[in-house]
Amino acid sequence: MPTRPLALAFDVLDTLFPLGPLEWRFREAGIPRILMTRWSDHLLRDAFALALVGGDRTFEDVARGSLRDITGHQIAPAAEDAIIEGLSRLAPRREAVSAVTAARDAGLGVVALAMGGEDATRELLSGAGLLDLVDGVCAGRWRPAGEAYLAAAGTLEVEPHRLGLVTAHGWDVGGAGRAGLVTGWSAHLEGRFPAVFPEPDVRGRDLGEVVEALLDLRAAPA
């Protein structure tokens, strides 16, 4: 039975920040809506591969490469730039600030966990009023490789089993659980938890419910 974590790591894209608002940038670029989903899937595919084989590619490299691939390398440079810029202009989910605040008010440390670059992640958090609510940003490492989760634990100076992950991705739960973290899954993105991964320690309909469930776990023995 997991114990109540001392700190939380919040996944950024599609957990704190939905990617849906990028759709209008795709439309402006003349890219069919269906290709936005293909782009996201392509991006994750390459990110997962890099988590396995390593390499010095950045998140922006992968995001741009995926855009070019799904458009047959026909996307205009200005349109490509506009979509990439949109990744640092996203609006947070309606309960994102309150969920992070609840963790802070309960005395937990908080870190933002992102595969994107640190500067871009800080810009995104700042625009949403979240940057001052986190104790750190752990960015630039490919997930679900274990080192990304262990780095987040190191940032907050807690043992991995005392760090909780808040995410909307089943694959993220799988990676974090294998690294020893307490896992919390929000159903707002996938609806049903993917059957191929071990069950999360807690789950909820949204971020607020996930944080509440993590806070309700029993405390570790003194």
N, C-alpha and C positions, 0 to 999 in steps of 0.2 A: 504494500500500500504506500503510495507516495506521500511525502510530508509537505507541509506548506513551504513554498519557496521563500527565499530571502530576497530575491530579485526577479525581475521579469525582462525578457527580451521580446520586443514586438517586431514581427516581420513588417516590412514597409509596403511594398507594392502588392496590391490586391488584398491586403489585410488592413493596414491603416488608410491606404489611398487606393481607391478603385481606379482601374485603367479605363473604364467606360468613357469618361469625358474626352479621351483622346480621339474618339470616333469622329468628332467634327473636323479635327485636323486631317484625318484620312479622307474625309469627304472633300475638304478644301483642296487636297492634293489629287483628287479624282481617282482615289483608290477605293474599290468596292468594299462595303462594310465587312463582307465575309473574309476578306483578306486581313483584316485586323486580328481576327481570331487565329488565322493561320500564322501571322507574324508572331503573336504571343507564344503559340505552340513551338514555332521554329526557334525562337529565342531561348525558351526553356530547354528544348532539346540540346542546343549547343552549349548552354550553361551546364547542364548535367554532364555532358561529355567532358567539358573542361574540368569539372569537379573530379572526374576520374583520371584524366590524362595530364592535367596541369597545363601550364602555358602562361604567357605574359599578356594575353588579350584582356582588355578592360570590358566592363559591361557596355559602355558606349560602342566599342568595336563590334560587339556581338549584336547589339540592337540595330546598328546601322547595317551590318552585314545581312541580318535577317530581312530588313526592309528591302535591300537590293535583291536578295534572292527571291522573295515572294512576288516581286514586281518584274521579274525577269531583267533586272538591272535597267529598268526604264524610268525609275523615279527621278524627278528633277532634284538637283542638289538643294534648292531652296525649300522644296517640300520635305525632303529628308531632314533638313535642319529644323524645320518647324515642328515635326513630329518628335524629334529627339528633345527639343527645347520644352515641349509639352510635358515630358516626364518630370521636369522640375517645377511644373506649374499646376500639378494636380490638386484637387480639393480633397480633404480627408472625409472619411465616413462620418455620419452625423454624431455617432457615439464615440469617436476616436479620442477626442480630448477628455471626455468624462471618464473613459476607461483608463487612460493613462493617469489621470488625476486620482482616481480611486486607488490605484496601486501606490502612488506617491503618498497619499493621505494615510495609507495603511503602514507606512514606513518601509516600503520596499524600494530597492534601487531599480532603475529602469534604463534600458539601453535600446536604441533603435538598431535593428539588424537588417542590413541591406547588402545586396550583391552589387549595387551601383557604387559609384565613386563617393568618397566622403564629402567632398565639396558640394556635389549635386544633391546628396541626401540632406545635408545641413540646410541648403537653400530650400528644399522642399519642406522640411520640418519647420523652418523659420516662417515661411509664408503661411503656414497653417496654425501658427501659434503653439507648436509642439516642441520647438527646440529647447526652450527654457524648462520644459517638464522632464527632459531626459538627462541622465547623468553622463551619457556618452553616446557616440555613434560608432558602431562596429561595421565597417563597410569594406567592399572590395574583395571579399572572399567568396568563392563559388560554393554553393550548397546544392545538394545535401551532404557534402563532404564534412566529416566530423570536426575538422580543424576550425571551421567557421563558428560552430557552436561553442567549442572550447575557448576560442578567442573572445567570444561574448562573455563567458564566465570569467575570463581573466580580466577583461575591462572592468567588471563590477567587483572583482576580487572575492568571488564566491566559488565554492566547489561546484562542479557541473550538476550534481544531484540536488543542489540548493537553488538552481536557476530554473525558472519556468519559461517556456516558450509560448507566445500567443501568436497563432497563425491561422490563415484560412486555407492552407495547402496540406493535403494529406501526405504528399511526399516530404514536406518539411517536418511533419510529425514523425515520419519514419526516420529521417536523419537525426533529428534531435533526440529521439528516444534511444537510438543506438549509441549516441554520444553520452547518454546518461542523464539528460535533462528531464524535468517534469514537463509534460506536454499538454497544451490546451488548444483545442480546435474550434474555430468559429464556422458555423454552417452557412454563412451568408454568401459564400462564393460557389461552393461545390454542391450544397444541398444535402447530399449523402456522403458519408465518409467512405473513401475508396477502400474496397475490401482487401486489396493486396497488401495493405500496411497494417502493423499492429495498432490496436485501438488507442486513441489518445487517453491520457489520464483523466482529463475532464473535457467537456464540450459544452457549447451553448449556441443559441441562435444568432448571437452577435458578440461583439468584443466585450461589451459590458457584462454579459452573462458568463463569458469565459473567465474574465478577471475575478468576478464574484466567486465562481466555483473554485478557482485556485486559492483564493483567500480563505475559503471554507475548509480546505484540507487541514487535517490535524497537524498541530505543531510538532516539531521534533522534540524528543525527550531532552530535558535540560542536562 
